[in-house]
């Protein structure tokens, strides 16, 4: 079966999902045209698995043709001619055997296709996420990304899985149609005309359900948001019964009620379309039995064949109709994926980032920010914020503390410095080389960072895991975690530790990465005085002595003298820079923490 036939089936199934631009009043959602990009993404998914998909379509189509042939043989067996009984019986047995075998193979290959597609889509999305812009992902929100990975992936695969079923059932309908045309061309045209009118009515009803399906997808994302609040904020809810009651009974209940309403609306429209089709189907059988004999000279064998074929086609017709909501949900899911900038058509090599095509990280680079500016646009009732213009330089072996009040721009500064954010204006240079969109992923590979909202992975995920196993015990001793955690095969034995101990494990991971530049965002904030002393008086000087450039966001002014410079931010601007070591020596201080 040629790949172009796969494309035709994909397009046909997608078109049947319905294009709508109307507003659905009951759910209050605007819908927009979903066009060629979503269609291309489905085609891409099918093309990636076209080997097994061709087998599924071939076996499914063959099963459908066998089914149509069985109808013809059964009808001839009901009106046998002399000498045909043995031949028809053998034909019946052979066709049934072929149908069962083809259907079995089709279902086995279909399950394989579905599982392969789930893995393919999920892995492609994960690669796209780690290759995407942090700012774009922040705008989308964690709840939207989570919904995409869990709900949308399943919807896309389910929609793609409908295509082979459509081929099998379509082949069955087409085969029976050819048989009915052979029985009586006039009666076939009458049946085709009534069927076309019924299909138009169903299409109109199905269009109305599409916007409700889209609204249901949005409501599910908001529901996930409330669930995340329930799990993340459980301590606050347990501490305040009134807050817990209001959150569950108002926020969670409202989200679930919206989801329920939109799902019911979509189901009601689909049920109306299905009821319309069933009513018209039985009306058609009645017309064949009562009206056709009065206007068409149909012999009893032909009349029986028409009625039997229509009854036999009920299951494939309902199956085709039942696939429309799944196809619609798949189209909406693909549109959501593409709205996040994670189109399935993207080349996987691009999704892995451009670091692989760039030279290795420079061993001891100087990093300079020249007139760098970054602005958060206003959203809702939140005002915008602008950082910069900033001029900043850090050299190998230098330790710089970044200080300032809440909202001064420290965390945004770190994201610009590490290449997670792209400056709106100005230039960042590394070793004199400007950082651009083409080499930003390579630039990020120069940094090891522990952010204030860090995530601790169970695996170390570093290139030389054997080296890590050999030296990790030394770092565990430094961080006083021996006896609590071990590392084997590049994985921590546990991460179920206190917040301070988890942060120390994150620091260990950064140490093992051995990058030229280290960034620590409020690392010592939840450490007791002893571990703060270890961090400032032992670990940071060790990194500096190894030629690492170090940027630390901190409020621990008693340790400023350890650094080479202190840079103070205020309202997004650098307002002061000084050398604490000179000040400390001038004052004759001996404070060491």
ABEGO torsion letter per residue (X at the ends): XBAAAAAAAAAAAAAAAEBBABBBAAAGBBBBBBBAAAAAAAAAAAAAAAAAAAAAAAAAAAAAAAAAAAAAAAAAAABBBBGAAAAAAAAAAAAAAAAAAAAAAAAAAAAAAAAAAAAAAAAAAAAAAAABBAAAAAAAEAAAAAAAAAAAAAAAAAAAAAAAAAAAAAAAAAAAAAAAAAABAAAAAAAAAAAAAAAAAAAAAAAAAAAAAAAAAAAAAAAAAAAAAAAAAAAAAAABAAAAAAAAAAAAAAAAAAAAAAAAAAAAAAAAAAAAAAAAAAAAAAAAAAAAAAABBBBAAAAAAAAAAAAAAAAAAAAAAAAAAAAAAAAAAAAAAAAAGBBAABBAAAAAEAAAABBBBBABBBBBBBGBBBBBBBBEABBBBBBOBBBBBBBBGBBBBBBEBBGAGAAAAAAAAAGABBBABEBBBBGGBBBBAAAAAAAAAABBBBBAABBBBABAGBABAAAAAAAAAAAAAAAGABGABBBBGGBBABABBBAAAAAAAAAAAAAAAGBABBBBBGAAAABBAAAAAAAAAAAAAAAAAAGBBBBBBBABAAAAAABABBBBBBGGBBABBBBAAAAAAAAGBABAX
